[in-house]
Amino acid sequence: MMSCRSMRMEPNDFRRCLNLRSCYARHIVLIIALPVCLLLSACGNARRHSTDRSTAKPILTASPNPIPAGDPDQRVASTQIKWDTGDGTIGDLYVKIDREDERLVGRAPSGVMEIDWIQFDSLYEFRLYTKKRSKLIATLTVTRDD
């Protein structure tokens, strides 16, 4: 293809060449501007989501709680523990049974766990911490009816 300068042009040809150049310039601007707009909108969405996470509350529930007494000959019963740190970060779920030390029972941003070792006459305190027990974010006491 010949450039505008190398061609011998009539006045109408020159106008057509200028229109072609401006058309190319518009397309180049569009090609550059589109990815920039997409990048900026993605950054805005990420900022919005991180703000939503910081206001989310942690969840720690047990179902059922208290656990029905059931058959007195059955020494253990079960409950389902559900947790969510609320912000997508890793959480550590510990349980403290009566006066014993805490024991790690789960590690994840959220989860559901069947606890099938709940006994009569014991108090189970579930504690949800941010990773490595740096901050306690939720507690839940689970009991079994007599």
C-alpha positions as a printed Julia matrix, in Angstrom:
146×3 Matrix{Float64}:
   0.0     0.0    0.0
   1.32    3.44  -0.87
   1.48    6.24   1.68
  -0.2     9.59   1.17
   3.12   11.34   0.59
   4.32    9.02  -2.14
   1.09    9.23  -4.1
   0.3    11.94  -6.53
  -3.0    13.18  -5.23
  -5.84   15.3   -6.27
  -7.52   17.5   -3.59
 -10.32   14.94  -3.02
  -7.76   12.14  -2.66
  -5.93   14.17   0.01
  -9.16   14.6    2.01
  -9.8    10.86   1.78
  -6.29   10.14   3.05
  -6.77   12.52   6.01
 -10.08   10.85   6.82
  -8.35    7.47   6.7
  -5.6     8.67   9.06
  -8.12   10.06  11.52
 -10.04    6.8   11.28
  -6.88    4.84  12.14
  -6.12    7.26  14.98
  -9.6     6.77  16.43
  -9.21    2.99  16.29
  -5.82    3.14  18.0
  -7.24    5.32  20.77
 -10.11    2.88  21.18
  -7.74   -0.1   21.27
  -5.67    1.58  24.0
  -8.59    3.02  25.98
 -10.64   -0.17  26.19
  -8.11   -2.24  28.2
  -7.43    0.76  30.47
 -11.17    1.11  31.2
 -11.49   -2.62  31.89
  -8.51   -2.49  34.25
  -9.91    0.48  36.14
 -13.34   -1.1   36.47
 -11.78   -4.32  37.77
  -9.85   -2.33  40.4
 -13.06   -0.6   41.45
 -14.83   -3.96  41.84
 -11.97   -5.36  43.91
 -12.07   -2.33  46.18
 -15.84   -2.69  46.58
 -15.57   -6.39  47.44
 -12.82   -5.82  49.98
 -14.99   -3.19  51.66
 -17.92   -5.63  51.8
 -15.72   -8.26  53.41
 -14.48   -5.97  56.14
 -18.06   -5.32  57.27
 -19.12   -8.97  57.14
 -19.64  -10.59  60.52
 -18.26  -13.98  61.51
 -20.72  -16.85  61.91
 -20.51  -19.68  64.44
 -23.61  -21.83  64.96
 -24.56  -25.31  66.18
 -27.62  -27.28  65.19
 -29.15  -28.56  67.36
 -28.13  -26.62  70.42
 -28.84  -27.62  73.11
 -28.68  -31.21  71.98
 -31.75  -33.22  73.1
 -31.08  -35.76  75.83
 -32.24  -38.71  73.76
 -31.51  -42.22  75.02
 -29.75  -42.06  78.42
 -27.88  -45.28  77.55
 -26.31  -43.56  74.55
 -23.2   -41.84  75.93
 -22.59  -39.46  73.01
 -24.73  -37.32  70.72
 -23.97  -35.13  67.72
 -24.43  -31.58  66.51
 -23.46  -29.78  63.35
 -21.09  -26.81  63.71
 -21.06  -24.19  60.98
 -18.54  -21.35  60.84
 -17.47  -18.53  58.56
 -14.83  -15.9   59.3
 -16.87  -13.4   57.3
 -13.94  -12.0   55.34
 -12.57  -15.05  53.52
  -9.44  -15.32  55.67
  -8.39  -18.6   57.25
 -10.01  -19.23  60.61
  -9.06  -21.69  63.34
 -11.93  -23.44  65.13
 -11.05  -24.66  68.63
 -13.1   -26.4   71.3
 -12.62  -26.16  75.05
 -14.31  -28.98  76.95
 -14.97  -28.17  80.6
 -11.59  -27.23  82.13
  -9.38  -28.88  79.53
  -7.07  -26.95  77.19
  -8.39  -25.85  73.81
  -8.1   -28.32  70.93
  -8.02  -27.46  67.23
 -10.97  -29.06  65.4
 -10.96  -27.19  62.07
  -9.04  -24.71  59.93
 -10.69  -22.98  56.95
 -12.34  -19.67  56.01
 -15.69  -21.44  56.42
 -16.99  -24.91  56.96
 -19.52  -27.35  58.33
 -18.5   -30.14  60.68
 -20.42  -32.94  62.34
 -19.36  -33.19  65.99
 -20.38  -36.63  67.22
 -18.78  -36.75  70.66
 -21.01  -34.51  72.81
 -21.56  -36.11  76.24
 -23.89  -35.44  79.18
 -22.69  -33.11  81.93
 -20.01  -31.39  79.84
 -19.76  -27.86  78.56
 -18.34  -27.38  75.05
 -17.14  -23.92  74.15
 -16.29  -23.53  70.46
 -14.02  -20.61  69.63
 -13.33  -19.17  66.21
 -10.03  -17.32  65.87
  -8.27  -15.62  63.03
  -5.34  -17.72  61.87
  -2.96  -18.87  64.62
  -5.3   -17.68  67.41
  -4.27  -14.05  66.92
  -7.82  -12.73  67.5
 -10.98  -14.33  68.92
 -13.85  -13.47  66.54
 -16.72  -15.71  67.75
 -17.64  -18.08  70.57
 -20.43  -20.63  70.99
 -21.37  -22.82  73.94
 -22.89  -26.23  73.15
 -24.64  -28.33  75.79
 -26.64  -31.53  75.97
 -29.93  -31.65  77.86
 -30.12  -34.0   80.83
